[in-house]
Amino acid sequence: MATYFEISSLPTVNDVNHDKVEALKKSILSNGWKGAPILYTNLGLVTGSHRLAALREIEETEDDDDVLFENIAEDVTDIINDYCEKNDMTWDELDFSSLRDIFTGTWVDEYKDDIEEW
């Protein structure tokens, strides 16, 4: 697991909607970190662009920043690399809007109800 500080400089996988970021920021500050971890690889995020943007705002505003030190992200580089190798494809060819094929049967499967892109 990784903290915000370990993933804060990674490129995001999606553009973000400011209203969604604000709603997530408020939820995180009120309820703490809930749901699936942000999934990332050494090349960037796989999920969590809005959640990372919300955490960046929390860091910038210096609101209750305890969540920035929590384990909120998981490295899935090995899973992605295995999937790409088995399917003779590269990172650039992955469909990040549908992650079911990549993660079904892995530990990530337990979060399928929490991952919008599933």
Legacy VTK file of the C-alpha trace (Angstrom):
# vtk DataFile Version 3.0
C-alpha trace
ASCII
DATASET POLYDATA
POINTS 118 float
0.000 0.000 0.000
1.050 3.561 -0.613
0.208 6.969 0.807
-0.816 10.085 -1.068
2.764 11.338 -0.998
3.980 8.259 -2.858
1.520 8.771 -5.740
0.914 12.529 -5.720
3.120 13.211 -8.744
1.779 10.399 -10.933
-0.081 11.313 -14.127
-3.845 10.865 -13.955
-5.763 8.595 -16.280
-8.829 10.841 -16.788
-9.728 14.493 -16.926
-11.473 15.585 -13.747
-14.742 17.344 -13.080
-14.338 20.067 -10.447
-17.772 19.459 -8.890
-16.991 15.762 -8.437
-13.598 16.624 -6.925
-15.249 19.012 -4.452
-17.829 16.394 -3.454
-15.090 13.801 -2.915
-13.005 16.268 -0.918
-15.939 16.986 1.404
-16.672 13.274 1.767
-13.041 12.425 2.559
-12.802 15.227 5.122
-16.097 14.170 6.756
-15.858 10.389 6.556
-12.207 9.548 5.944
-11.015 7.268 3.149
-13.723 4.806 2.080
-13.902 2.216 -0.672
-11.338 0.907 -3.097
-7.731 2.027 -3.063
-6.457 4.142 -5.930
-4.821 1.757 -8.402
-1.553 2.812 -9.987
1.457 1.561 -11.901
4.922 2.914 -12.470
3.462 4.688 -15.553
0.582 6.463 -13.823
-2.870 6.018 -12.332
-5.226 3.269 -13.432
-8.124 4.567 -11.303
-8.648 7.476 -8.957
-8.060 10.670 -10.938
-10.850 12.479 -9.071
-9.824 11.096 -5.700
-6.195 12.104 -6.266
-7.341 15.602 -7.275
-9.406 15.798 -4.067
-6.364 14.759 -2.022
-4.245 17.382 -3.790
-6.782 20.030 -2.777
-6.716 18.772 0.800
-2.926 19.114 0.774
-3.072 22.606 -0.755
-5.689 23.925 1.665
-4.057 22.237 4.649
-7.453 20.994 5.805
-7.457 17.974 8.089
-4.677 16.194 6.255
-4.451 12.944 8.235
-5.774 11.073 5.203
-2.667 12.081 3.256
-0.637 9.794 5.502
-2.991 6.808 5.243
-2.444 3.882 2.895
-4.860 4.764 0.103
-3.259 3.343 -3.047
-2.129 -0.004 -4.378
0.498 -0.752 -7.039
-0.954 -2.983 -9.782
2.053 -2.824 -12.126
2.561 -6.605 -12.063
-1.113 -7.317 -12.828
-1.151 -4.827 -15.714
2.148 -6.131 -17.108
0.909 -9.734 -16.948
-2.333 -8.777 -18.692
-0.481 -6.883 -21.424
1.926 -9.759 -21.970
-0.865 -12.358 -22.178
-2.815 -10.197 -24.623
0.152 -8.975 -26.669
-0.575 -5.318 -25.999
0.984 -2.249 -24.441
-0.080 0.213 -21.740
-1.199 2.661 -24.444
-3.639 0.087 -25.827
-5.449 -0.541 -22.518
-9.087 0.499 -22.191
-9.182 2.287 -18.855
-12.939 2.769 -19.080
-13.478 -1.008 -18.659
-11.170 -2.744 -16.209
-13.090 -5.998 -15.685
-10.966 -8.051 -18.100
-7.739 -6.911 -16.478
-8.637 -7.438 -12.828
-11.191 -10.274 -12.680
-9.688 -13.103 -10.661
-7.148 -10.867 -8.895
-7.323 -9.305 -5.425
-8.737 -6.161 -7.091
-11.918 -8.128 -7.849
-13.043 -7.580 -4.232
-13.452 -3.857 -5.009
-15.428 -4.283 -8.262
-18.546 -2.668 -6.763
-16.484 0.397 -5.772
-14.672 0.892 -9.085
-16.722 2.950 -11.516
-14.660 1.764 -14.479
-15.317 -1.918 -13.732
LINES 1 119
118 0 1 2 3 4 5 6 7 8 9 10 11 12 13 14 15 16 17 18 19 20 21 22 23 24 25 26 27 28 29 30 31 32 33 34 35 36 37 38 39 40 41 42 43 44 45 46 47 48 49 50 51 52 53 54 55 56 57 58 59 60 61 62 63 64 65 66 67 68 69 70 71 72 73 74 75 76 77 78 79 80 81 82 83 84 85 86 87 88 89 90 91 92 93 94 95 96 97 98 99 100 101 102 103 104 105 106 107 108 109 110 111 112 113 114 115 116 117
